[in-house]
């Protein structure tokens, strides 16, 4: 058994976000009056509320114990990196290469060794993507890298 | 238009080939995505939302509704055969569905789920038709204060009822409301929290938010799971047929489940999850042999399935007549309609009858299709359950990225999905509900606008929320719910 870290950290993070949002709204936007609310009124109130709620979640958790959640850093890293590779690569290396690269990165997290199936999967999904989005839905995307 | 005229008109509209085809596509794709392990209706709708940009708003709504109940059914298949519920409500179905499947009666469990879903949706449609006309008439008397008070009640109800930690639920709702503030303020034109990014002028992209919170987070959570062995063996044909004594046990749970479901579905903030839990509990209480529950009682499959389908349909009542989504899935539906340039509200029944009645009719037609299609297709769904997830998830990710990109054609949104996905994964790990965040996000701008308008009308006096009888009723109910959850929290602390 560990301390209830999810609630402590989650609550504190929310409180920090709330405080930052309220502070930013108070500093940057007009608050107005209750009758004529400015653009800052609603976010400032919500930020304050979130700060309070974050503390309500975090403080009681300090004295509580709970099981640690099963975190999967490798899965999270591979999946998020794959999305970034695809997003950044789409207009630089084209749909086909970006898809294949993203699939390879994403498949790194899969619990099965070997590169053969990964390469085959990348090729298959790249083909499917071109068929569905390029030819089927006619989205205007560069298929191949732009030649210099 | 009377109810019958409306229904006939709607059936005529929904049976047009150009509309019917999208109903079929929605139901099949929804079931397809819903069967995928760990992916629920929420992720299915956000994943398929971009396809609807290419069609008319009416067809889009009909297709998305098909995706919704198709995904719900697909979720039940996964939870009966593999105990892999994609959503909390199908988790209830697996309580008795999976034991049934283990006893070699998977076919009967699937048939019960199908028949009960169908019965539930038919009763849901009857409730929707009855209530919608009345409510959209009553809603013409609603002012800004009433709307604001009602939406706040919905948010409070969603975060307290059936939640293990109301504080965490509220925190998510408020975070959602805050995220809803990002973008240009409608009243003053001031850019809030955009930090100079032009991509954020229209606010955070709803599809990116939904896909990040549900799609990406669910993929991450399932990637490392080893290949699971479900119930094997042939399913289909004869095995689907129930025995006579099974059939005799069905009508009771179906009716009770549907009644519960259509009641709770129509209330703001509650919805299908709560009603399937309640229906299961009720069935166990009225049963003469409650010890069979959890061991493969057919009533334990029938009641929650009828309830969640009835609730899924009656949840459209507040969404379509008031423009206020009662649960996160309806929030996503409403968001989809707004993207299509349709703002649901009291006038919709009059102004866009083809949309309302077409949708109602498509519920009936879609559920019939679900029943007809799934008898032959069940073998395909079973085969799909055996595809290793490692082959599927990279494709899901790519489709998800292109789906988000297709909304506005900005690669910024793909990068936003990665950031939102990380946040969604961390939230799920710490057991904060991303669904409540989405509900807050969609309702945020509506609440702010109505709140500001109400206080302007009331000359800055908050008493306007108590002077108007409708608003006062909602405020009273909100205060009551808050008091109730405080009392419960206090009791729990004392019990410890």
Interface residues (C-beta under 8 A of the other chain):
Chain A: X6 X7 X9 X10 X11 X14 X17 X18 X21 X24 X25 X29 X30 X33 X34 X35 X36 X37 X38 X39 X42 X43 X46 X47 X49 X50 X53 X54 X56 X57 X69 X71 X72 X74 X75 X76 X78 X79 X80 X82 X83 X84 X86 X87 X88 X90 X91 X99 X102 X103 X106 X107 X109 X110 X111 X112 X121 X122 X125 X128 X129 X132 X133 X137 X139
Chain B: X51 X54 X165 X167 X168 X170 X171 X174 X175 X177 X178 X181 X185 X187 X188 X190 X192 X193 X216 X219 X220 X221 X223 X224 X226 X388 X390 X391 X393 X394 X395 X397 X398 X399 X401 X402 X405 X406 X411 X414 X415 X417 X418 X421 X422 X425 X426 X427 X429 X430 X431 X432 X448 X451 X452 X455 X456 X459 X460 X462
